[in-house]
């Protein structure tokens, strides 16, 4: 007696379509993971298990980023060589409270995200057509650059406590979320907001990020927009 074949439901079909879309557009997955982390961090960074959860979610972001770099011309071994010690240093800092590890971890994470952003930019500039995945990559690259500068700010604050101020508790150390807010504001050229750099080194980093953001929007994003308009006009 033959067995009745399983019935494929609409939910299963929709799930399969999403998996196919994620496979075809890995930049979409990376962008989703980064934005999810950005929204999640404010809820957990001030809680007791927040450091462990931040570290765990940070690993997920690193894995997604490494996977995206693997699909580009970037060297995956370079990404792993930067990510593994960064995770180890973060674990040591969170678990044992060794403050001396924080600057090293922040520096490695900044280098990792800068390398990943550079790999995605190379991927987007490799041809004369703008694919759907490259459009998602434009958003993912923007967030990678914002995260990279956030960790540069973390490094600067670890070496120079008090180099950033804010409207609330101006003398306190700024959280990762506050520094990420500053990074996105500077990179997008929308203004500094209520978190401001105070020392010359912090202001130099802020000025550098404004320059990088302007160049990225002018040279990379505008090129993709032009190629998209050209493709639709053909």
C-alpha positions in Angstrom: 0.0 0.0 0.0 1.5 3.3 -1.1 2.0 6.0 1.4 0.2 9.3 1.1 2.7 12.0 0.0 3.1 14.9 2.5 1.0 17.9 1.8 3.0 21.1 1.3 1.4 24.0 3.1 1.4 27.6 2.2 3.6 28.3 5.2 6.2 25.8 4.1 6.2 27.3 0.6 6.6 30.8 2.0 9.5 29.6 4.3 11.2 27.9 1.4 10.9 31.1 -0.7 12.5 33.1 2.2 15.4 30.6 2.4 16.0 30.8 -1.3 15.9 34.6 -1.2 18.4 34.6 1.7 20.7 32.3 -0.3 20.5 34.5 -3.4 20.8 37.7 -1.3 23.2 37.0 1.6 23.6 40.8 2.0 20.0 40.9 3.1 20.7 38.4 5.9 23.8 40.4 7.1 21.8 43.7 7.1 18.9 42.1 9.0 21.2 40.6 11.7 23.0 43.9 12.1 19.8 46.0 12.4 18.3 43.4 14.8 21.4 43.7 17.0 21.2 47.5 16.9 17.6 47.3 18.2 18.3 44.5 20.7 21.4 46.0 22.4 19.6 48.9 24.3 17.3 46.3 26.0 20.1 44.1 27.3 23.3 46.1 27.8 22.2 47.5 31.2 21.1 44.1 32.6 23.1 41.7 34.7 23.5 39.0 32.0 23.7 41.8 29.4 27.5 41.3 28.7 27.1 37.6 28.0 24.1 38.2 25.7 25.9 41.0 23.9 28.9 38.7 23.4 26.6 35.9 22.1 24.8 38.1 19.7 28.1 39.7 18.7 29.3 36.2 17.7 26.2 35.8 15.5 26.9 39.1 13.8 30.6 38.1 13.3 29.6 34.8 11.8 27.1 36.5 9.4 29.7 39.0 8.4 32.3 36.3 7.8 29.8 34.4 5.7 29.3 37.5 3.6 33.0 38.1 3.2 33.4 34.5 2.0 31.0 35.3 -0.9 33.1 38.3 -1.9 36.7 38.6 -3.0 37.8 39.1 0.6 40.0 36.5 2.3 38.0 34.6 4.8 41.1 33.6 6.8 41.8 37.3 7.5 38.3 37.7 8.8 38.6 34.7 11.1 42.1 35.8 12.2 40.6 39.1 13.4 37.3 37.7 14.7 38.5 34.8 16.9 40.9 36.8 19.1 38.4 39.6 19.3 35.8 37.2 20.7 38.3 35.6 23.1 39.3 39.1 24.4 35.7 40.1 24.8 35.0 36.9 26.8 38.0 37.6 29.0 36.8 41.1 29.6 33.2 40.2 30.3 33.8 37.1 32.4 36.8 38.2 34.4 36.4 42.0 34.3 39.9 42.5 32.9 39.7 46.1 31.7 43.1 45.9 29.9 41.6 43.6 27.4 38.9 46.1 26.3 41.1 48.3 24.1 42.6 45.3 22.3 39.2 43.7 21.7 37.7 47.0 20.4 40.7 47.5 18.1 40.4 44.0 16.6 36.6 44.4 16.1 37.1 47.8 14.4 39.7 46.2 12.0 37.3 43.3 11.4 34.4 45.5 10.4 36.5 47.8 8.3 37.9 44.8 6.4 34.4 43.4 5.9 33.2 46.8 4.7 36.1 47.0 2.3 35.3 43.5 0.9 31.7 44.5 0.3 32.7 47.7 -1.4 35.0 45.8 -3.7 32.1 43.4 -4.4 29.8 46.2 -5.3 32.3 47.9 -7.6 33.4 44.7 -9.3 31.0 45.0 -12.3 29.0 47.5 -14.3 25.5 46.4 -13.1 23.6 46.8 -9.9 22.1 43.6 -8.7 19.5 43.3 -5.9 22.0 41.8 -3.6 24.4 44.7 -4.2 21.7 47.1 -3.2 21.3 45.2 0.1 25.1 45.2 0.3 25.0 49.0 0.2 22.9 49.1 3.4 25.0 46.3 5.0 28.2 48.1 4.2 26.9 51.3 5.8 26.1 49.5 9.0 29.5 47.8 9.0 31.2 51.1 8.7 29.1 52.5 11.5 30.0 49.5 13.7 33.6 49.8 12.9 33.7 53.5 14.0 31.7 52.6 17.1 34.4 50.3 18.2 37.0 52.9 17.4 35.1 55.2 19.8 35.1 52.4 22.4 38.8 52.1 22.0 39.3 55.9 22.3 37.1 55.9 25.4 39.0 53.0 26.9 42.3 54.9 26.4 40.9 58.3 27.3 38.0 58.0 29.8 35.8 61.1 29.5 36.5 61.8 25.9 32.8 61.7 25.1 30.0 63.6 26.8 26.2 63.6 26.6 23.3 65.5 27.9 22.6 62.9 30.6 25.4 62.1 33.1 27.9 64.0 31.1 30.9 62.7 33.1 29.9 59.0 32.8 31.4 56.5 30.4 29.2 56.3 27.3 27.6 52.9 26.5 28.0 51.0 23.3 24.5 52.1 22.2 25.3 55.8 22.8 28.6 55.5 20.8 26.7 53.6 18.0 24.2 56.5 17.9 27.0 59.0 17.5 28.6 56.8 14.8 25.4 56.6 12.8 24.8 60.3 13.1 28.3 61.2 11.9 28.4 58.6 9.1 25.0 59.8 7.7 25.9 63.4 8.2 22.7 64.0 10.0 24.4 65.8 12.9 26.1 64.9 16.2 23.1 65.0 18.5 23.5 64.9 22.3 26.7 62.8 22.3 29.8 64.8 21.5 33.5 64.2 21.3 35.6 66.4 23.7 39.3 65.5 23.2 41.3 66.2 20.1 41.7 62.5 19.4 38.0 61.8 19.7 37.2 64.8 17.4 39.7 63.6 14.9 38.0 60.2 14.7 34.6 61.9 14.4 35.9 64.1 11.6 37.3 61.0 9.8 34.0 59.3 10.1 32.2 62.2 8.6 34.6 62.2 5.7 34.2 58.4 5.1 30.4 58.7 5.2 30.4 61.5 2.7 32.8 59.6 0.3 30.8 56.4 0.7 27.5 58.1 -0.2 29.1 60.1 -3.0 31.2 57.4 -4.7 29.6 54.1 -3.9 25.9 54.6 -3.3 25.5 57.2 -6.1 27.2 54.8 -8.5 24.7 52.0 -7.6 21.8 54.4 -8.0 23.1 55.4 -11.4 23.5 51.8 -12.6 20.0 51.0 -11.3 18.5 53.8 -13.3 20.5 52.9 -16.3 19.4 49.2 -16.1 15.7 50.3 -15.9 16.1 52.6 -18.8 17.4 49.9 -21.1 
